[in-house]
Amino acid sequence: MAPTNEQLAIAASIDKAVSAFPDTAGGMEHLLVRMYKYMPDFKRILDTAAPGDLDMLCEQYPHFYRFAKLMEQLAEGIAQKKGAATEASTPKAKPAPKQST
């Protein structure tokens, strides 16, 4: 299925905005701060895209792909930290007391 007109418009808007930021560490940092307002629209695409639509949008809009990749990396980082925090806060089981015979 092809992306909807709304999805195409959102992707084009994100693509245009992202193109203003260099593909460097500093540019990515600024991108993340400045692109916050596009996150709800990006989520809308994720929630409404049919299988293959996101791939088509990423192929058509390379800067949209950059934004999608950044969001993916951010989500993975949060998930890893959340998993590490959960592990650290989980109490370790105490060994069973020895029974006297």
C-alpha positions as CSV (number, residue, x, y, z in Angstrom):
1,M,0.0,0.0,0.0
2,A,1.2,3.5,-0.6
3,P,1.6,6.2,2.1
4,T,-1.4,8.5,2.5
5,N,-1.3,12.1,1.5
6,E,-1.1,13.1,5.2
7,Q,1.9,10.8,5.7
8,L,3.6,12.2,2.7
9,A,3.0,15.8,3.9
10,I,4.3,15.0,7.4
11,A,7.4,13.2,6.0
12,A,8.1,16.1,3.5
13,S,7.8,18.6,6.4
14,I,10.2,16.6,8.6
15,D,12.6,16.0,5.7
16,K,12.8,19.8,5.0
17,A,13.3,20.7,8.6
18,V,16.0,18.0,9.2
19,S,17.9,19.1,6.1
20,A,18.9,22.3,7.9
21,F,21.0,20.3,10.4
22,P,24.4,18.9,9.5
23,D,24.9,15.2,9.8
24,T,27.5,15.6,12.6
25,A,27.4,14.9,16.3
26,G,26.7,18.6,17.1
27,G,24.1,18.7,14.3
28,M,22.4,15.6,15.6
29,E,22.3,17.1,19.1
30,H,20.7,20.4,17.8
31,L,18.4,18.3,15.7
32,L,17.1,16.4,18.6
33,V,16.4,19.6,20.6
34,R,14.8,21.5,17.7
35,M,12.8,18.6,16.2
36,Y,10.9,17.9,19.4
37,K,7.8,19.5,17.9
38,Y,7.8,17.0,15.1
39,M,7.7,13.9,17.3
40,P,3.9,13.7,17.6
41,D,3.6,13.9,13.8
42,F,6.3,11.2,13.4
43,K,4.4,9.0,15.9
44,R,1.3,9.5,13.9
45,I,3.1,8.1,10.9
46,L,4.3,5.2,13.0
47,D,0.8,4.5,14.3
48,T,-1.0,4.7,10.9
49,A,1.6,3.3,8.4
50,A,0.8,0.1,6.6
51,P,3.5,-2.5,6.2
52,G,6.1,-1.0,3.8
53,D,4.9,2.6,4.0
54,L,7.7,3.7,6.4
55,D,10.3,2.1,4.1
56,M,8.8,4.0,1.1
57,L,8.8,7.3,3.0
58,C,12.5,6.7,4.1
59,E,13.5,6.0,0.5
60,Q,11.7,9.1,-0.8
61,Y,12.8,11.5,1.9
62,P,16.5,10.9,3.1
63,H,16.3,13.5,5.8
64,F,13.1,11.9,7.1
65,Y,15.1,8.7,7.3
66,R,17.8,10.5,9.3
67,F,15.1,11.6,11.8
68,A,13.6,8.1,11.9
69,K,17.0,6.6,12.6
70,L,17.7,9.1,15.4
71,M,14.3,8.3,17.0
72,E,15.1,4.6,16.8
73,Q,18.5,5.1,18.4
74,L,16.9,7.2,21.1
75,A,14.2,4.6,21.8
76,E,16.9,1.8,22.0
77,G,19.0,3.9,24.4
78,I,16.0,4.5,26.7
79,A,15.1,0.8,26.6
80,Q,18.6,-0.3,27.4
81,K,18.9,2.2,30.3
82,K,15.4,1.2,31.6
83,G,16.5,-2.5,31.5
84,A,19.7,-1.7,33.3
85,A,17.9,0.4,35.9
86,T,15.3,-2.4,36.5
87,E,18.2,-5.0,36.9
88,A,20.0,-2.7,39.4
89,S,16.8,-2.1,41.5
90,T,15.8,-5.8,41.6
91,P,16.8,-7.2,44.9
92,K,19.0,-10.3,44.7
93,A,17.6,-13.4,46.3
94,K,19.2,-14.3,49.6
95,P,20.6,-17.8,49.9
96,A,18.4,-20.1,51.9
97,P,19.6,-20.6,55.5
98,K,21.5,-23.8,56.2
99,Q,19.5,-26.3,58.1
100,S,21.2,-28.0,61.0
101,T,21.2,-31.8,61.0
